[in-house]
């Protein structure tokens, strides 16, 4: 029997004041995403999906500190640093797509990660 996987709609999640990210993580898990981004410890009562969202938040914060991610000035979105230099008329390079572990897709600035 085949399992059908539905594409999830992407939503904008507020990570902190003035920092947003475009993600397909369900809105019920955005609080865990924010906790990971803010550096709060893991809650042992969370299920696997919330732990995953928390871990993605930690990865986004780490990417911001290492310079792999930047906050775009025009809309306060957290985007990859290579996207900051792209103009609106250029198409994304398929080789520049990053891969993350897990079942959710993370879309940052219109580019799909995951």
N, C-alpha and C positions, 0 to 999 in steps of 0.2 A: 504494500500500500504506500502510495506516495504522499508525502506531507506537503501541503501547499503553504508557501511563504508569501504573505502579503507585504507589499511595499508600504512602509509607514510614511505618513505625512511628516514633513519637517516643520518644526516650530522654533520660535526664538525663545531662548531661555536667558534670563538675567542671572549672570554669575555673581556680579557684585555691582555696586553703584557705578554706572557708566561703562559696564562691560557686559556685552551680550554675545551669544553664540547661537548659530543655526544648527539644530540637532534633530535627530529622529527619535531620541530617547523620550518615552512617554512623559507627559506633564506630571504624572503621579510620582515620578522619580527625579524631578528637577531639584527638589530640596536636597537629595543626596548628592547630586551633581554640584550644587552650590557649596555643600559641606566639604566636599573633596577639594574644590577650588580654593576655599577659605583656609584649608589646612586643619580642619577639625578631624579628630580620630574617628575610626570606623565604629559604627554602632553594631554591637554583636547580635542585635535582634533583627537586623535587616535581612531580607531575602537576597537571593543571588542577583536579581536585576538591580536592586538598589546598591549593592556592593559594586557591581559593574559601573553604574553611573558615578558612584563616588570615586572609583579608580580613574575614570575618564576625566573627572574634575581635577584630580591630582596631576594627570598627564598634561592637561591644558595649562595648569599653573606652572608646571616644570618647563613646558615649552615656552611659556612667556618669559620665565627667568633666563633660559638659555638662549633666547633670541630666535628660536624657531617659529614662534608665534608673535604677532604684533596686534595692537589695538588700532583698527582703522579709524582715522580721525573723522571722516565724514558721517559715520553712523555708529560709532563705538562698538563695532563688531570685532570679535577676536578672529583673526585670519592668519593663515600661514605667511611667513615673511616673504616667500617668493611671490605670493599673490599681490602684495603691496605694490610691486613694481609693474604689474600688468595693467594695460589700458583696457577700456571697455570694448574696443574693437577686436581684441585678440581672443582666440579660442584657447581653452586650457590644454596643456600638454598632457596626453594620457600617461606618459612616463612619470609625471610629477605627482601622481596620486599616491598618498601614503596609505598603508594598511595597518589597521588596529585589530586586536583580538576581540572576539565576542560576537554576539548575534545582532547587535544594533549597528546601524550605520550612523556615522557622525558626519553631518554636512557642515562645512565651514565656508561661508561666503559663496555658496552655490556650487562648490566642489565637493564631491562625495568622498568621505574618508571611511574606510572600514570594510 
